[in-house]
Amino acid sequence: MKTRIGILGMGGVGGYFGGLLAKELYQSDSVEIVFIARGETQKEIANNGLKIITDTDEFFVFPFLVSNDPQVIGKLDFLICATKTYDIEESLVSISKCITKKTVILPLYNGVDAPERISTLFPDNEVLQGCVYIVSMIVSPGIIKKIGTYEKLFFGSTMASISALNKLQAIFKSAGIESYLVDNIEETVWEKFIFISALASATSYLNQNIGEILANQTSRALYVSLSNEITMLAAVKGLNLPEDSVMQSILKLEKSPHSATSSMHRDFLAGNRTELDSLTGFVVTESLKYEIETPTYQMVFDKLSNL
């Protein structure tokens, strides 16, 4: 029996990592990669393949199958979810017939509440935790652009079977994906969340890219303030993060392409729906729950909520 892996969400993350899997496993005897896409994206991939553009290369990849019809897709062994956080419930419910009790689900979203939300929908399933570091985006339906060389995928679980985790890691490695199966996955996911939440909030609030934030003392101070507040929340929640995690967050920012910005900022600029609730609002809500002050987050959330 072939291992069947579904990729739900063909954006910067799902499209890029799904694309690497499809490229390597196109004619595999043991693995089938299924892209779950609709509309123009589905049509484009079905007709021409998924195009991936990097700084040095561009190539087309073809999945075993591209569809959004559960009957066509069939049952899945693994499901990698990478839609926007506001689409979690709707997108998963639409393909619930493809998810058996044995389907292992790997969420790769920007927020930290996805595993809990998915487990509410599918209480019998193994839901892993995961996160990625990458700068990639949709250029147009069926075309993904990745900027810079930095790409890392982290995943793990305290409850899932080690055989399922090892199997997924072996598949990632075979596709040349820089992936890490880690024990302390919750801390790893929160480290990413601290970075992406502060970045999304700062870039959107200031309407500046990474380079502009680093070059401006006031902007940089706002980013540091956001990082301090969210790190304090993580500590109060009992997460065992490195003592220098705020400094690490700033170093990650300095290593990122200076012309890049956050996907939330891009969505604000394009007039699209944004992940404000998951990336900024979540911190405000959790802080109230734990009775700690996060005035910078509150200020950012209030302004962006009214845009």
Salt bridges, closest charged atoms under 4 A:
GLU32 OE2 - LYS2 NZ 3.85
GLU32 OE1 - ARG4 NE 2.83
GLU40 OE2 - LYS43 NZ 3.36
GLU58 OE2 - LYS51 NZ 3.25
GLU89 OE1 - ARG117 NH2 2.85
ASP113 OD2 - ARG117 NH1 3.55
ASP124 OD2 - LYS101 NZ 3.73
GLU151 OE1 - LYS146 NZ 2.94
GLU178 OE2 - LYS152 NZ 2.72
GLU254 OE2 - ARG220 NH2 2.77
ASP267 OD2 - LYS84 NZ 3.02
GLU286 OE1 - LYS237 NZ 2.70
GLU286 OE2 - LYS289 NZ 2.67
